[in-house]
Amino acid sequence: MAKKQTDKKIAEIKPFVQNTEGFKFHWAVALAIAVITLFVYQPALENGWTNWDDPVYVLENDLIIMQPADQFLNKDHIKKIFSEKNPVSLNYHPLTILTLAYDYKKTNDEKDFPSRAKQFHQTNLMIHILNGMLVFYFVFLLTGRKIIHASIVSFVFALHPMHVESVAWIAERKDVLYTFFFLSSLICYLMFAKKKHYLWLVLSFILFYASVLSKAMAVVLPLVLIAMDYYQSINWRKTLTDPKFQLLKLPFFALSVYYGLLAYRIQATDAIAKDDTFNFIQKLCFASYGFFIYIAKFIFPFQLSAFYPYPVIDGDHGLPVYFYLFPFLLSAFVLMMIWFFRKNQKAIVFSAAFFFFTVVLVLQYISVGSAIMAERYSYIPYIGVAFVLGYFIQLVIYQKEKFSSSLRMLVISVLCIWFIGIIVVTAQRIKVWKNNETLWTDVIEKFPGKVEVAYKNRGNYYGKELGKFDLALNDYNELIKMKTKDPEVFSNLGNIYGMMGKEYSESGDMKNANNYYAKSLEAYSQSISFDSTFEQAYFNRSVTNQMLGNHSAAIDDLNRAIQYSPKSVSQLVQRYFNRGFSYSQIGQYQNAINDYNEVLKMQPNNGEAFLQRGLVYYNLNDFNQSLSDFQQSIKFNPNSPQAYMNAAASLYRMSRWQDALNYAQQAKAKGQDVSPDFLNELQNNINAQ
């Protein structure tokens, strides 16, 4: 009786089992797609880091690199990760950060970054493969166990080249992770619709919450649930208008509104373009253009790129003429969907609704970032496009009375060729993400002279990581030709000149060294002229001044760098540390001690800070305190020969000959060049006691 009563309260949904075709083998098919995906994506495991968001998400992220040393996180650190006050790269996605922190901790013993990158790539690929299987099961259940339909959608999702960016880019962990929870939530909702057990609805909500905490784009899930109600209901009008049934979605919508507003508030601080950047018509054109280009690249995945710049807007004529056609095409598309809706073509309408609901937030009507579209934004939306493809293939194959055998063979042949084609292109795109050179060279080849970030990041890679200064300067000179006003470009250019100056200095060519140091200082000053609050330029200029021995100028720059609040604690530590060093070099020892104290407040286990503070105390003849600092330095950095030698020097000044000899011998054993005369003197003093 209880079950019948529950059934009356919930709108009628048609049962799953409408077609039992292939039921016994559906998981074998899903597993086969997973194996193919693993085979195709295997080379991605050897890819490295990129200098595009990987540093801010992992390598320079305090929430990742400053987790407790003795355990995987702790209560306080988890609170920091989940605090809404700690977004990363203008995104609040604590579950994503948690998984990245786990990978970082797991590879803590790896000394080289390529080895550490492999763990992150493995996790991305594993989640992507699971997502492919979830897509299969979701479509399999939604369509009444139609295995061909589910196989096509799953295959396309797992192997489409537009999805490589989401899988092969470490920083896009959020894409694969939110999708995992998103699809799991949809499947649980399907189970609720079938079994009428509220536990499934609760599970669906919990998984939705996890999806939102992985990436804010998940907020559209309640709209997808309504589209699913429409598709699977026997009487969709009754279902969609049933207040009791729709009230069950109120918690989903409430969560969506809250986290949607939170995401907007966070991104409005910097990522969202100002209202006057583009006018209403231009924004409408961008949104319409993106809608159709995503569909076009689903069918013809060519000229793919990690970056798609906005078109150049002519002050007199506005956008290129063809952009103004897309709003009319979108209007025609909407009218066509209304016609299909009236004809009760549920599969087509559901596909369009799924695609639209999951892509609408990134169609750049509200301009976020500097790209008009991005391949990663197609990760979930392409399920909708693939759904209609699978639907038509299923019709052609099984409705033999409507389609001739020759037509069926033609459709299957074209589909197989297309499948092979997308696998080939996917394999090529995986290679593009190999390293910064392959990634940014590909963007530059697709959009020569148009994407500043490509030249900037490739130039930084050539100079900072490879030491190929000529190639780096070529890229930065290209940016200057493009009349860039990006302060980071000139700051990076200053870094290149500074490294070239250091190279000449180490070879003894001080004339060229000073020439490049001067160019370095000029580039930093130009960077500051574009943005007087750009603290990275102040910090970089301070480093060059320190190399030149201009410590007073370095302190002035570091004062500004600290004033303009660097992005992370680890960066702030570096600024206080460097200023402490400059203070010590000009004899302002108390100021130096104050700065090293600030460092140790933020990083109590910073052995180098103890070492430098100990040197200051040594210069102040406070040998007890200097010895204490050197011993602390040894505690946190036991392989530092300099700390042992400095401890020996402090003990020597305290006439503790035996202890001084012990530390000096340990310093020598660890590679320190210790004078034999010093060791003999200590031994003689011991013998004389």
C-alpha positions as CSV (number, residue, x, y, z in Angstrom):
1,M,0.0,0.0,0.0
2,A,2.8,2.4,0.9
3,K,4.4,2.0,-2.5
4,K,1.2,2.6,-4.4
5,Q,0.7,5.7,-2.3
6,T,4.1,7.0,-3.1
7,D,3.6,6.3,-6.8
8,K,0.6,8.6,-6.8
9,K,2.6,11.4,-5.4
10,I,5.2,11.3,-8.1
11,A,4.6,11.9,-11.8
12,E,4.6,8.9,-14.0
13,I,7.9,8.2,-15.7
14,K,8.2,5.6,-18.4
15,P,10.2,2.5,-17.4
16,F,13.8,1.9,-18.5
17,V,13.3,-1.4,-20.2
18,Q,11.8,-0.6,-23.5
19,N,14.5,-2.4,-25.5
20,T,16.5,-5.2,-24.0
21,E,18.9,-5.3,-26.9
22,G,22.4,-6.2,-25.8
23,F,21.6,-6.1,-22.2
24,K,24.0,-8.9,-21.2
25,F,26.9,-7.3,-23.1
26,H,26.5,-3.6,-22.3
27,W,29.4,-3.5,-19.8
28,A,31.6,-5.4,-22.2
29,V,31.0,-2.6,-24.7
30,A,31.7,0.1,-22.2
31,L,34.9,-1.6,-21.1
32,A,36.0,-1.9,-24.8
33,I,35.6,1.8,-25.2
34,A,37.5,2.4,-22.0
35,V,40.4,0.2,-23.3
36,I,40.5,2.1,-26.6
37,T,40.5,5.4,-24.7
38,L,43.4,4.2,-22.5
39,F,45.4,3.2,-25.6
40,V,44.8,6.5,-27.5
41,Y,45.6,8.6,-24.4
42,Q,48.6,6.6,-23.2
43,P,51.1,9.2,-24.6
44,A,49.5,11.9,-22.5
45,L,51.0,10.3,-19.4
46,E,54.5,11.4,-20.6
47,N,53.4,15.0,-21.1
48,G,54.9,17.6,-18.7
49,W,53.6,20.7,-17.0
50,T,52.5,23.8,-18.9
51,N,53.1,27.4,-17.8
52,W,49.4,28.1,-18.4
53,D,47.5,27.8,-15.1
54,D,49.5,24.7,-13.9
55,P,51.7,27.0,-11.7
56,V,48.7,28.8,-10.1
57,Y,46.8,25.6,-9.6
58,V,49.6,23.4,-8.4
59,L,53.2,24.5,-8.5
60,E,52.8,27.9,-6.8
61,N,49.5,27.3,-5.0
62,D,49.9,27.6,-1.2
63,L,46.9,25.3,-0.7
64,I,48.9,22.6,-2.5
65,I,52.6,23.2,-1.7
66,M,52.1,24.3,1.9
67,Q,50.1,21.3,3.2
68,P,51.4,19.6,6.4
69,A,54.6,17.7,5.9
70,D,53.7,14.8,8.2
71,Q,50.3,13.8,6.9
72,F,47.9,14.3,4.0
73,L,46.3,17.6,5.0
74,N,44.7,18.1,8.4
75,K,41.6,19.7,9.8
76,D,42.9,23.3,9.6
77,H,44.3,22.9,6.1
78,I,41.1,21.3,4.8
79,K,39.2,24.3,6.2
80,K,41.5,26.6,4.2
81,I,40.8,24.7,1.0
82,F,37.0,24.8,1.5
83,S,36.9,28.4,2.6
84,E,35.1,30.6,0.1
85,K,37.7,33.2,0.9
86,N,40.4,31.1,-0.8
87,P,39.4,30.8,-4.5
88,V,42.1,29.7,-6.9
89,S,42.5,31.5,-10.2
90,L,39.1,33.2,-9.6
91,N,37.4,29.9,-9.2
92,Y,36.0,28.2,-6.1
93,H,36.4,24.5,-6.5
94,P,37.7,23.0,-3.3
95,L,37.2,19.3,-4.2
96,T,39.4,19.9,-7.3
97,I,42.1,21.4,-5.2
98,L,41.8,18.5,-2.7
99,T,42.5,16.0,-5.5
100,L,45.5,18.0,-6.8
101,A,46.8,18.2,-3.2
102,Y,46.6,14.5,-3.0
103,D,48.6,14.0,-6.2
104,Y,51.2,16.5,-5.0
105,K,51.5,14.8,-1.7
106,K,51.8,11.4,-3.3
107,T,54.7,12.6,-5.5
108,N,56.4,14.5,-2.7
109,D,59.5,12.3,-3.0
110,E,59.9,12.9,-6.7
111,K,62.7,15.4,-7.3
112,D,62.1,16.2,-11.0
113,F,58.9,17.9,-12.1
114,P,58.3,15.6,-15.2
115,S,58.0,12.6,-12.9
116,R,55.6,14.5,-10.7
117,A,53.5,15.5,-13.7
118,K,52.9,11.9,-14.6
119,Q,50.9,11.3,-11.4
120,F,48.6,14.2,-12.2
121,H,48.1,13.1,-15.8
122,Q,47.3,9.5,-14.6
123,T,44.5,10.8,-12.3
124,N,43.1,13.0,-15.1
125,L,43.0,10.1,-17.5
126,M,41.6,7.7,-15.0
127,I,38.7,10.0,-14.2
128,H,38.1,10.7,-18.0
129,I,37.9,6.9,-18.6
130,L,35.4,6.5,-15.8
131,N,33.4,9.5,-17.3
132,G,33.3,7.7,-20.6
133,M,31.8,4.6,-18.9
134,L,29.3,6.8,-16.9
135,V,28.2,8.5,-20.2
136,F,27.6,5.0,-21.6
137,Y,25.5,4.0,-18.6
138,F,23.6,7.2,-18.4
139,V,22.5,7.1,-22.1
140,F,21.9,3.3,-21.8
141,L,19.4,3.9,-19.0
142,L,17.9,7.0,-20.4
143,T,17.1,5.5,-23.7
144,G,15.7,2.2,-22.5
145,R,18.9,0.2,-22.8
146,K,19.7,1.0,-26.4
147,I,23.2,-0.2,-26.6
148,I,24.2,1.2,-30.0
149,H,22.9,4.7,-29.0
150,A,24.8,4.5,-25.7
151,S,28.0,3.2,-27.4
152,I,28.1,6.0,-30.0
153,V,27.6,8.8,-27.4
154,S,30.2,7.2,-25.1
155,F,32.7,6.7,-27.9
156,V,32.4,10.3,-29.1
157,F,32.7,11.6,-25.5
158,A,35.8,9.6,-24.7
159,L,37.7,10.1,-28.0
160,H,36.6,13.4,-29.5
161,P,39.6,15.7,-30.0
162,M,37.8,18.7,-28.6
163,H,38.1,16.9,-25.2
164,V,41.9,16.5,-25.2
165,E,42.3,19.9,-23.5
166,S,40.2,18.8,-20.5
167,V,42.2,15.6,-20.1
168,A,45.8,16.4,-21.1
169,W,46.0,19.7,-19.2
170,I,46.7,19.2,-15.5
171,A,45.0,22.5,-14.5
172,E,41.7,21.2,-16.1
173,R,41.3,18.6,-13.4
174,K,38.2,20.5,-12.5
175,D,36.6,19.5,-15.9
176,V,37.0,15.8,-15.5
177,L,36.2,15.8,-11.8
178,Y,33.0,17.9,-12.0
179,T,31.8,15.8,-14.9
180,F,32.3,12.6,-12.9
181,F,30.0,13.8,-10.1
182,F,27.6,15.5,-12.6
183,L,27.0,12.3,-14.5
184,S,26.8,10.2,-11.3
185,S,24.1,12.6,-10.1
186,L,22.1,12.3,-13.3
187,I,22.3,8.5,-13.1
188,C,21.0,8.5,-9.5
189,Y,18.2,10.8,-10.6
190,L,17.2,8.3,-13.2
191,M,17.2,5.6,-10.6
192,F,15.0,7.7,-8.4
193,A,12.6,8.3,-11.3
194,K,12.4,4.5,-11.9
195,K,12.3,3.1,-8.3
196,K,10.7,6.1,-6.5
197,H,13.1,5.6,-3.6
198,Y,14.1,8.9,-2.1
199,L,17.5,7.6,-1.2
200,W,18.4,7.9,-4.9
201,L,17.2,11.5,-4.9
202,V,19.3,12.3,-1.8
203,L,22.3,10.6,-3.5
204,S,21.7,12.7,-6.6
205,F,21.7,15.9,-4.6
206,I,24.9,15.0,-2.7
207,L,26.7,14.2,-6.0
208,F,25.4,17.4,-7.5
209,Y,26.9,19.3,-4.5
210,A,30.2,17.5,-5.1
211,S,30.0,18.5,-8.8
212,V,29.5,22.2,-7.9
213,L,32.4,22.0,-5.4
214,S,34.5,20.7,-8.3
215,K,33.5,23.4,-10.8
216,A,30.8,26.0,-10.8
217,M,29.6,25.1,-14.3
218,A,27.7,22.3,-12.6
219,V,25.0,24.7,-11.5
220,V,23.1,24.0,-14.7
221,L,22.3,20.4,-13.6
222,P,18.7,21.2,-12.4
223,L,17.8,22.4,-15.9
224,V,19.2,19.1,-17.3
225,L,17.0,17.2,-14.9
226,I,14.0,19.0,-16.3
227,A,15.1,18.0,-19.8
228,M,15.4,14.4,-18.7
229,D,11.9,14.6,-17.2
230,Y,10.6,15.7,-20.6
231,Y,12.5,13.0,-22.5
232,Q,11.6,10.0,-20.4
233,S,8.0,10.9,-19.3
234,I,5.1,9.1,-20.9
235,N,3.1,12.3,-20.4
236,W,5.7,15.1,-20.2
237,R,3.1,17.8,-19.8
238,K,1.8,16.2,-16.7
239,T,5.3,15.6,-15.4
240,L,6.6,19.1,-16.0
241,T,3.5,20.7,-14.5
242,D,3.2,18.4,-11.5
243,P,4.0,20.7,-8.5
244,K,4.9,17.9,-6.1
245,F,7.3,16.4,-8.6
246,Q,9.0,19.7,-9.4
247,L,9.2,20.8,-5.8
248,L,11.6,18.0,-5.3
249,K,14.1,20.0,-7.4
250,L,13.9,23.1,-5.2
251,P,17.1,22.1,-3.2
252,F,18.9,21.6,-6.5
253,F,17.9,25.1,-7.7
254,A,18.7,26.7,-4.4
255,L,22.2,25.2,-4.5
256,S,22.6,26.4,-8.1
257,V,21.6,30.0,-7.3
258,Y,23.9,30.2,-4.3
259,Y,27.0,28.9,-6.0
260,G,26.2,30.6,-9.3
261,L,26.1,34.0,-7.5
262,L,29.3,33.1,-5.6
263,A,31.1,32.3,-8.9
264,Y,29.9,35.5,-10.5
265,R,31.0,37.5,-7.4
266,I,34.5,36.0,-7.5
267,Q,35.0,36.3,-11.2
268,A,33.6,39.8,-11.3
269,T,36.8,41.0,-9.5
270,D,38.9,40.4,-12.5
271,A,38.0,37.7,-15.0
272,I,34.7,39.3,-16.3
273,A,35.2,42.0,-18.9
274,K,33.8,45.5,-18.1
275,D,30.4,46.2,-19.3
276,D,31.7,48.8,-21.8
277,T,34.2,46.4,-23.4
278,F,31.6,45.1,-25.8
279,N,28.2,46.4,-26.7
280,F,24.9,44.3,-26.6
281,I,25.0,43.4,-30.3
282,Q,28.6,42.3,-30.1
283,K,28.0,40.1,-27.1
284,L,25.0,38.6,-28.9
285,C,27.1,37.9,-31.9
286,F,29.8,36.3,-29.8
287,A,27.3,34.0,-28.0
288,S,25.6,33.0,-31.3
289,Y,29.0,32.4,-33.0
290,G,30.2,30.2,-30.1
291,F,27.0,28.1,-30.2
292,F,27.4,27.2,-33.8
293,I,31.2,26.9,-33.8
294,Y,31.1,24.3,-31.0
295,I,28.6,22.3,-33.2
296,A,30.7,22.8,-36.3
297,K,33.9,21.6,-34.5
298,F,32.0,18.5,-33.3
299,I,31.5,17.5,-36.9
300,F,34.7,18.8,-38.4
301,P,37.3,19.0,-35.6
302,F,39.9,20.9,-37.6
303,Q,42.0,24.0,-36.8
304,L,41.8,23.1,-33.1
305,S,43.7,25.4,-30.7
306,A,44.3,25.9,-27.0
307,F,43.3,29.5,-27.5
308,Y,40.7,31.2,-29.7
309,P,41.1,35.0,-29.7
310,Y,38.3,37.5,-30.1
311,P,38.1,39.0,-33.5
312,V,39.7,42.3,-34.1
313,I,37.1,45.0,-33.7
314,D,37.4,47.9,-36.2
315,G,36.5,51.2,-34.5
316,D,34.5,52.3,-37.6
317,H,33.0,49.1,-38.8
318,G,32.8,46.9,-35.7
319,L,33.0,43.1,-36.0
320,P,33.7,41.2,-39.3
321,V,30.4,41.1,-41.3
322,Y,29.9,37.3,-40.9
323,F,29.6,37.6,-37.1
324,Y,26.3,39.5,-37.6
325,L,24.8,36.5,-39.4
326,F,25.0,34.2,-36.3
327,P,22.2,35.7,-34.3
328,F,19.8,35.1,-37.2
329,L,21.1,31.5,-37.5
330,L,20.5,31.1,-33.8
331,S,16.9,32.4,-34.2
332,A,16.3,30.0,-37.0
333,F,17.7,27.1,-34.9
334,V,15.3,28.0,-32.0
335,L,12.3,28.1,-34.4
336,M,13.3,24.7,-35.8
337,M,13.5,23.3,-32.2
338,I,10.0,24.7,-31.5
339,W,8.8,22.9,-34.6
340,F,10.4,19.6,-33.4
341,F,8.9,20.2,-30.0
342,R,5.4,20.5,-31.4
343,K,6.0,17.4,-33.5
344,N,7.0,15.6,-30.2
345,Q,10.5,14.7,-31.5
346,K,11.8,14.2,-28.0
347,A,15.3,12.9,-28.8
348,I,16.1,16.0,-30.9
349,V,14.6,18.5,-28.5
350,F,16.3,16.8,-25.5
351,S,19.7,16.8,-27.4
352,A,19.4,20.5,-28.1
353,A,18.3,21.3,-24.6
354,F,21.1,19.3,-23.0
355,F,23.7,21.0,-25.2
356,F,22.2,24.5,-24.7
357,F,21.8,24.2,-20.9
358,T,25.4,22.9,-20.4
359,V,27.1,25.4,-22.8
360,V,25.1,28.6,-22.2
361,L,27.2,29.8,-19.3
362,V,30.3,29.9,-21.4
363,L,28.9,31.4,-24.6
364,Q,30.6,34.7,-23.7
365,Y,27.5,36.8,-23.6
366,I,29.1,37.7,-20.3
367,S,32.7,37.9,-21.4
368,V,35.0,35.9,-19.1
369,G,38.7,35.8,-20.0
370,S,40.3,36.8,-23.2
371,A,39.2,33.9,-25.5
372,I,35.9,33.8,-27.5
373,M,35.6,30.0,-27.0
374,A,37.5,27.1,-25.5
375,E,37.7,23.5,-26.3
376,R,37.4,22.5,-22.6
377,Y,33.9,24.0,-22.6
378,S,32.6,21.3,-24.9
379,Y,33.4,18.5,-22.4
380,I,29.8,17.9,-21.1
381,P,27.8,19.8,-23.8
382,Y,29.0,17.3,-26.5
383,I,27.0,14.6,-24.8
384,G,23.9,16.4,-26.1
385,V,25.3,16.7,-29.7
386,A,26.4,13.1,-29.6
387,F,23.0,12.0,-28.3
388,V,21.2,13.1,-31.4
389,L,23.9,11.4,-33.6
390,G,23.4,8.2,-31.7
391,Y,19.6,8.5,-32.0
392,F,19.7,8.8,-35.8
393,I,22.2,6.0,-36.2
394,Q,20.0,3.8,-34.1
395,L,17.0,4.6,-36.3
396,V,18.9,3.9,-39.5
397,I,20.2,0.5,-38.3
398,Y,17.0,-0.8,-36.8
399,Q,14.1,0.7,-38.8
400,K,14.8,-1.5,-41.8
401,E,11.4,-0.7,-43.3
402,K,12.3,2.9,-43.6
403,F,15.9,2.7,-44.7
404,S,17.4,0.5,-47.4
405,S,20.4,-1.8,-46.7
406,S,22.6,0.3,-49.0
407,L,21.8,3.4,-47.1
408,R,22.5,1.6,-43.8
409,M,25.9,0.5,-45.1
410,L,26.7,4.0,-46.3
411,V,25.8,5.5,-42.9
412,I,27.9,2.9,-41.1
413,S,30.8,3.4,-43.4
414,V,30.8,7.2,-43.0
415,L,30.5,6.8,-39.2
416,C,33.4,4.4,-39.1
417,I,35.6,6.7,-41.2
418,W,34.6,9.7,-38.9
419,F,35.4,7.6,-35.8
420,I,38.9,6.8,-37.2
421,G,39.3,10.4,-38.1
422,I,38.6,11.7,-34.6
423,I,40.9,9.2,-33.1
424,V,43.7,10.3,-35.4
425,V,43.1,14.0,-34.6
426,T,42.9,13.2,-30.9
427,A,46.3,11.5,-31.0
428,Q,47.7,14.6,-32.7
429,R,46.2,16.9,-30.1
430,I,47.7,14.9,-27.3
431,K,51.1,15.5,-28.7
432,V,50.4,19.2,-28.9
433,W,50.1,19.2,-25.0
434,K,53.6,17.6,-24.7
435,N,55.2,20.8,-23.3
436,N,55.1,24.5,-23.5
437,E,56.9,24.7,-26.8
438,T,54.6,22.3,-28.7
439,L,51.5,23.9,-27.1
440,W,52.2,27.5,-27.8
441,T,53.8,26.9,-31.2
442,D,50.6,25.3,-32.2
443,V,48.6,28.3,-31.1
444,I,51.0,30.7,-32.9
445,E,50.7,28.7,-36.1
446,K,46.9,28.8,-36.0
447,F,46.7,32.5,-35.1
448,P,50.0,34.2,-36.0
449,G,50.5,37.6,-34.5
450,K,47.1,37.5,-32.7
451,V,47.5,35.7,-29.3
452,E,49.8,37.6,-26.9
453,V,49.7,34.9,-24.3
454,A,51.2,32.3,-26.7
455,Y,54.3,34.4,-27.5
456,K,54.6,35.4,-23.8
457,N,54.4,31.9,-22.5
458,R,56.6,30.4,-25.2
459,G,59.2,33.1,-24.7
460,N,59.2,32.6,-20.9
461,Y,59.6,28.8,-21.5
462,Y,62.6,29.4,-23.9
463,G,64.3,31.8,-21.5
464,K,63.5,30.6,-18.0
465,E,63.4,26.8,-18.5
466,L,65.6,26.1,-21.5
467,G,68.0,29.0,-21.4
468,K,67.5,29.7,-25.1
469,F,67.7,33.4,-24.8
470,D,67.7,34.2,-28.5
471,L,64.5,32.4,-29.1
472,A,62.9,34.0,-26.1
473,L,63.9,37.5,-27.3
474,N,62.4,36.7,-30.7
475,D,59.0,36.0,-29.1
476,Y,59.2,39.1,-26.9
477,N,60.2,41.3,-29.8
478,E,57.2,40.0,-31.6
479,L,55.0,41.0,-28.7
480,I,56.5,44.5,-28.8
481,K,55.6,44.7,-32.6
482,M,52.1,43.8,-31.6
483,K,52.2,46.9,-29.3
484,T,51.4,44.9,-26.2
485,K,50.6,46.8,-23.0
486,D,50.8,43.7,-20.8
487,P,53.1,44.6,-17.9
488,E,54.0,40.9,-17.4
489,V,55.5,40.8,-20.9
490,F,58.1,43.5,-20.0
491,S,58.7,42.0,-16.6
492,N,59.5,38.6,-18.3
493,L,61.7,40.4,-20.9
494,G,63.6,41.9,-17.9
495,N,64.0,38.4,-16.6
496,I,65.5,37.3,-19.9
497,Y,68.0,40.2,-19.9
498,G,68.8,39.5,-16.3
499,M,69.6,35.9,-16.9
500,M,71.8,36.9,-19.9
501,G,73.6,39.4,-17.7
502,K,74.2,36.7,-15.1
503,E,75.6,34.3,-17.7
504,Y,78.1,36.9,-18.9
505,S,79.0,37.8,-15.3
506,E,79.7,34.2,-14.5
507,S,82.0,34.0,-17.5
508,G,83.9,37.1,-16.4
509,D,82.6,39.4,-19.2
510,M,81.4,42.3,-16.9
511,K,81.0,44.7,-19.8
512,N,78.2,42.7,-21.5
513,A,76.9,41.6,-18.1
514,N,76.3,45.2,-17.0
515,N,74.9,46.1,-20.4
516,Y,72.2,43.4,-20.0
517,Y,71.6,44.2,-16.4
518,A,70.9,47.8,-17.5
519,K,68.4,46.5,-20.2
520,S,66.8,44.3,-17.5
521,L,66.2,47.3,-15.2
522,E,64.8,49.3,-18.1
523,A,62.4,46.5,-19.0
524,Y,61.1,46.3,-15.4
525,S,60.6,50.1,-15.3
526,Q,58.6,49.9,-18.5
527,S,56.5,47.1,-17.0
528,I,55.8,49.3,-13.9
529,S,54.9,52.2,-16.2
530,F,52.0,50.1,-17.6
531,D,50.9,49.1,-14.1
532,S,52.3,50.9,-11.1
533,T,50.9,48.2,-8.8
534,F,52.4,45.2,-10.6
535,E,54.3,43.8,-7.7
536,Q,56.1,41.1,-9.7
537,A,58.0,43.7,-11.7
538,Y,59.1,45.4,-8.5
539,F,60.3,42.1,-7.1
540,N,62.1,41.2,-10.3
541,R,63.8,44.6,-10.4
542,S,64.9,44.1,-6.8
543,V,66.6,40.9,-7.8
544,T,68.6,42.6,-10.5
545,N,69.6,45.4,-8.1
546,Q,70.8,42.8,-5.6
547,M,72.9,41.2,-8.3
548,L,74.4,44.6,-8.9
549,G,74.9,45.3,-5.3
550,N,72.4,48.1,-5.2
551,H,70.8,47.0,-2.0
552,S,69.1,50.3,-1.1
553,A,67.3,50.3,-4.4
554,A,66.4,46.6,-4.0
555,I,64.9,47.4,-0.6
556,D,62.8,50.2,-2.1
557,D,61.5,47.8,-4.7
558,L,60.8,45.1,-2.2
559,N,58.9,47.6,0.0
560,R,56.5,48.2,-3.0
561,A,56.3,44.4,-3.8
562,I,55.2,43.7,-0.2
563,Q,52.8,46.7,-0.3
564,Y,51.0,45.4,-3.3
565,S,50.3,42.0,-1.8
566,P,51.7,39.1,-3.8
567,K,49.3,36.3,-4.7
568,S,50.6,33.6,-2.3
569,V,52.2,33.2,1.1
570,S,55.2,31.5,-0.5
571,Q,55.7,34.5,-2.7
572,L,55.4,36.9,0.3
573,V,58.0,34.7,2.1
574,Q,60.4,35.2,-0.7
575,R,60.0,39.0,-0.7
576,Y,60.6,39.3,3.1
577,F,63.5,36.9,2.8
578,N,65.2,38.9,0.0
579,R,64.6,42.2,1.8
580,G,66.2,40.7,5.0
581,F,69.2,39.8,3.0
582,S,69.6,43.3,1.5
583,Y,69.2,44.8,5.0
584,S,72.0,42.6,6.3
585,Q,74.2,43.6,3.4
586,I,74.0,47.3,4.3
587,G,74.4,46.7,8.0
588,Q,70.7,47.3,9.1
589,Y,70.8,44.1,11.2
590,Q,67.7,44.7,13.3
591,N,65.6,45.3,10.1
592,A,67.1,42.1,8.7
593,I,66.1,40.1,11.9
594,N,62.6,41.6,11.7
595,D,62.2,40.3,8.1
596,Y,63.5,36.9,8.9
597,N,61.1,36.7,11.8
598,E,58.2,37.4,9.4
599,V,59.4,34.6,7.2
600,L,59.5,32.2,10.1
601,K,56.0,33.2,11.2
602,M,54.7,32.1,7.8
603,Q,57.1,29.1,7.4
604,P,58.3,27.9,10.8
605,N,60.4,25.1,9.2
606,N,62.3,27.4,6.7
607,G,65.8,26.2,7.3
608,E,67.3,28.9,5.0
609,A,65.7,31.7,7.0
610,F,67.2,30.3,10.2
611,L,70.6,30.1,8.5
612,Q,70.4,33.8,7.3
613,R,69.1,35.1,10.6
614,G,71.9,33.2,12.3
615,L,74.5,35.0,10.2
616,V,73.0,38.3,11.2
617,Y,73.2,37.4,14.9
618,Y,76.8,36.2,14.3
619,N,77.6,39.6,12.9
620,L,76.1,41.2,16.0
621,N,78.4,38.9,18.1
622,D,75.3,37.2,19.6
623,F,76.8,33.7,19.3
624,N,74.3,31.9,21.5
625,Q,71.5,33.0,19.3
626,S,73.4,32.4,16.1
627,L,74.3,28.9,17.3
628,S,70.6,28.3,18.1
629,D,69.6,29.4,14.6
630,F,72.2,27.3,12.9
631,Q,71.1,24.3,14.8
632,Q,67.5,24.9,13.8
633,S,68.7,25.3,10.2
634,I,70.4,21.9,10.5
635,K,67.2,20.4,11.9
636,F,65.1,21.4,8.9
637,N,67.9,21.0,6.3
638,P,70.3,18.3,7.7
639,N,72.3,18.2,4.5
640,S,73.4,21.8,4.6
641,P,77.2,21.9,5.0
642,Q,77.1,25.7,5.4
643,A,74.9,25.4,8.5
644,Y,77.3,23.0,10.1
645,M,80.3,25.2,9.3
646,N,78.6,28.3,10.7
647,A,77.6,26.4,13.9
648,A,81.3,25.5,14.2
649,A,82.3,29.1,13.8
650,S,79.8,30.2,16.5
651,L,81.1,27.5,18.9
652,Y,84.7,28.6,18.1
653,R,83.9,32.2,19.2
654,M,82.3,30.7,22.4
655,S,85.6,28.7,23.0
656,R,83.7,25.4,22.8
657,W,86.5,23.7,20.9
658,Q,85.3,20.1,21.0
659,D,81.8,20.9,19.8
660,A,83.2,23.2,17.2
661,L,85.5,20.4,15.9
662,N,82.5,18.0,15.7
663,Y,80.5,20.4,13.6
664,A,83.4,21.3,11.4
665,Q,84.1,17.7,10.7
666,Q,80.5,17.1,9.8
667,A,80.6,20.1,7.5
668,K,83.6,18.7,5.8
669,A,81.9,15.3,5.4
670,K,79.0,17.0,3.7
671,G,81.2,18.7,1.1
672,Q,82.2,22.0,2.8
673,D,85.8,23.2,2.1
674,V,87.2,23.4,5.6
675,S,90.6,24.8,6.2
676,P,93.1,22.2,7.7
677,D,94.6,25.1,9.7
678,F,91.2,25.6,11.3
679,L,90.8,22.0,12.2
680,N,94.4,21.8,13.6
681,E,93.8,24.9,15.7
682,L,90.6,23.4,17.2
683,Q,92.5,20.2,17.9
684,N,95.4,22.1,19.5
685,N,93.0,24.0,21.7
686,I,91.3,20.8,22.8
687,N,94.7,19.3,23.7
688,A,95.7,22.4,25.6
689,Q,92.6,22.2,27.9
